Amino acid sequence: MNSEVLRIATINADELETPPLSLGQLAWRRFRRHKLAVIGAGVLLLLFLYAFAGALFFSESYANHNDTSLRLDAPTYSHPFGTDTIGRDILARTVYGGQISLLIGLFAVLIETSCGILVGAIAGYYGGLVDNILMRITEAMLNIPEIFLLIVMAKFLSGKIPDMTIMGRTFSGSVVLIVIIIGGTSWMYLARIVRAEFLSLKENDFVLAARATGTSNLRIIFLHILPNSIAPIVVTATLGVANAILSEAYISFLGLGVQPPTATWGNMLDGANNYLDSAPWLWFFPGLLILLTVLSINFLGDGIRDALDPRSRTV
Amino acid sequence: MSSLLDVMDLRTRFHTPEGTVYAVNGASFHVDEGETLAVVGESGCGKSVSMLSVLQLIAVPPGEIVGGVALYRGQDLLRKSEREMEAIRGPEIAMIFQDPMTSLNPVLTIGRQITESLRTHLGMDRKTADARALALLEMVGISDPSDRLSDYPHQFSGGMRQRVMIAMALSCNPSLLIADEPTTALDVTIQSQIVELVTRIRDQVHMAVIWITHDLGVVAGIADRVIVMYAGFIVEEAGVNDLYENPCHPYTTALLEALPRVDRRRDRRLKSIPGAPPSLLVEPHGCPFVLRCEHAIERCRTENPPLTAARQAGHNTACWVDTKTRGQR
């Protein structure tokens, strides 16, 4: 009897008191239930592995090596994905092209989020004239069709950035250029989202409380309000990677993007439209990789959106 | 005794789409070192706005401080730049707010929020700041403070959060603490704990307190002096016992009569004040209480009574009529 009471008492103290879940744990639980998002994350991981671990099997010079005697060879044992119009191995090129495409996606989003957060946060927090000026600029940028902007900027700025060598590899200057152009033409939506978040968040008591302890405006913006709006930013940034990869594919397909011999999934498609029937392996493999990447990023983004949305309380 | 904060003729307005709101209309008051001043009045009478104005914490626009001076240790706070005010808020004057559920940032740990001002104002390194935060949490009565520094606000109850807010406010040893209805959102037992906590700390560190409230019961327990506000005016100022024993302004009298009391018969209805407070959208003209006042005379409609000395020393009231003798002042 006595030991029974004692046992219940111990349970109360130690076992019934489950530690409250942190925001991250709650989000992870919701994310796991989103099957497509988990699959998307898995596929994306495999694609990264493909692009970066694949480099262990082929050298970059092999990927850029052309042998015109082998041009437009159908997939064979020695060239599983076939060869392109000047006899380069498509498998090796999709590996190196994947690196560039994925990196362009990530770095363009880095620029996009930095610009978007900066513009949106300052406009939303300060309001008034500052807000007006920044938002009119944002709207002006939004009014120009994105493809048009991309093409004009790519055409206008091509060749302005020299090739550079980073970690023993030479990158075409056009890669950096494309990153800047894509980042610089896609931050507007994020700026508007961040501004809307700031407009409502700055009215919170905790902002007044922070000001009342003498916290400077910059600290309030970046250390107090920004962490509260991280969910929509993460979602937009995730989907932004997919958009950036697609944008790169557009302009590279038009021959204005990353210049060969540096391969990207986009510029591998350049010219493939002439061989739609006769050499489908030219467009099939890079096209499939772009499709898989964009699709899995979008599923992943949906999953993150549901996971981070405080209104979806289904745990 | 020297005045710590001396506010004279403070006027604050808000320019809203509906028109100009005359929120504070010439408020003058002072707080001495180590003294507790209670500010009472109904919702929307300008209690909070006057204090927020002193700290330049009202949003401009729509707000505008149209006049007045607020001398803190001889320096006019209303003439200071935002940068200069940042150095005042926290180490000199700190403030705690009504709703502890929303005054803490939900995504930052308690430790981060307490140590932030220590690191920015006092330039402490992380270790020293953490140690100080620990001591502060202990001082405000949070058990196992070392475990709780890394907790988030949602892991605390309302009363605990208000304690954390107080710890944050006290972190840089302010000389003046402005408490804006800190107990209104809490239940009664927690209220008394918070009141007790603030009075204990006040006595420990010899800090002045401005306690904004509409709870006259709390006032009696902690204040040295009381100012009564009505429609943006200070209508009466007195020592706490003096105010309860000899209220001079008809509004104060009515307010005290509207209080439920344990020593009165229960079957009697509480006396309420007829009418409603004046719209703050109309530029004040004459005494703000005139329409609800049983002692009103012709002069009350045209001229706003200044705050003048009543019977006792330190007891001031803004009324043309001496309610005891029914004679004009």
Interface residues (C-beta under 8 A of the other chain):
Chain A: P20 S22 L23 G128 N204 D205 F206 L208 A209 A210 R211 A212 T213 G214 T215 S216 N217 R219 L223 H224 P227 N228 I230
Chain B: L55 L57 P61 E82 M85 E86 A87 I88 R89 G90 P91 A94 M95 I96 F97 D99 T102 S103 L104 N105 P106 V107 L108 E116 S117 T120 H121 Y152 H154 Q155 M165 M168 A169 S171 C172
